[in-house]
Amino acid sequence: MLTIKILGSGCANCKKVEEIARRAVAGLAVEAEVIKVTDMARITAYPILGTPGLVVNEQVVCSGRIPTEAEVTTWLTTALA
């Protein structure tokens, strides 16, 4: 099972990243836990310079921008391998 974390304050961009991640999970038909991390102390524990951030199995895969669904699908597929 994948663990996906969305790092951010809950702004529109963070919500968009969560939506894209959930669509990618559904498209792959895999089991994943999607967690929203809004606590700044927990967010700053990750090596990111800006939000939103996307973490897959505790690896930061994207930060400071909104990734495409294709990018997220690739990262999830890599994490499953």
VOPAPA-628018 format. One record per residue (C-alpha): x, y, z; residue in three letters. Coordinates in steps of 0.02 Angstrom, whole numbers, padded with zeros to 5 digits, always signed. Each point is the difference from the previous one (the first is absolute). Example, Ala and Ser with C-alpha at 12.3 -4.5 7.8 and 13.67 -1.06 7.14 Angstrom:
<pts>
+00615-00225+00390ALA;+00069+00172-00033SER;
</pts>
This chain:
<pts>
+00000+00000+00000MET;+00060+00174-00043LEU;+00005+00144+00122THR;-00025+00168-00084ILE;+00015+00163+00096LYS;-00057+00169-00062ILE;+00100+00137+00087LEU;-00079+00171+00013GLY;-00113+00120+00091SER;-00159-00059-00086GLY;+00002+00133-00136CYS;-00075-00024-00173ALA;+00165-00064-00071ASN;+00016-00130+00139CYS;-00178-00058-00033LYS;+00039-00014-00186LYS;+00153-00109+00037VAL;-00107-00111+00111GLU;-00131-00016-00137GLU;+00133-00046-00129ILE;+00078-00128+00118ALA;-00168-00082+00034ARG;-00038-00009-00187ARG;+00170-00081-00032ALA;-00032-00128+00138VAL;-00171-00039-00072ALA;+00072-00014-00175GLY;+00128-00128+00058LEU;-00128-00091+00107ALA;+00123-00018+00143VAL;-00024+00011+00187GLU;+00066+00163+00072ALA;-00022+00107+00153GLU;-00009+00186-00041VAL;+00045+00111+00148ILE;-00013+00189+00008LYS;+00139+00079+00103VAL;-00041+00179+00049THR;+00108+00019+00157ASP;+00147+00112-00046MET;+00117-00088+00122ALA;-00034-00166-00087ARG;+00013+00079-00173ILE;+00169+00079+00037THR;+00066-00171+00051ALA;+00003-00040-00187TYR;+00133+00075-00114PRO;-00116+00114-00099ILE;+00016+00186-00035LEU;-00182+00034-00043GLY;-00173-00074+00008THR;-00093-00093-00062PRO;+00107-00152+00025GLY;-00030-00180-00048LEU;+00080-00144+00094VAL;-00014-00183-00054VAL;+00057-00131+00126ASN;+00098+00134+00094GLU;+00092+00059-00157GLN;-00030+00179-00057VAL;-00044-00010-00184VAL;-00061+00177-00031CYS;-00006+00169+00087SER;-00047+00177-00040GLY;-00109-00041-00150ARG;-00150-00100-00058ILE;+00055-00159-00089PRO;-00094-00077-00144THR;-00100-00159+00024GLU;+00122-00089-00116ALA;+00147+00051+00111GLU;-00089-00061+00156VAL;-00045-00164-00085THR;+00183-00025-00046THR;+00057+00035+00179TRP;-00129-00121+00071LEU;+00048-00136-00125THR;+00183+00023+00046THR;-00041-00011+00186ALA;-00094-00162-00029LEU;+00146-00082-00091ALA;
</pts>
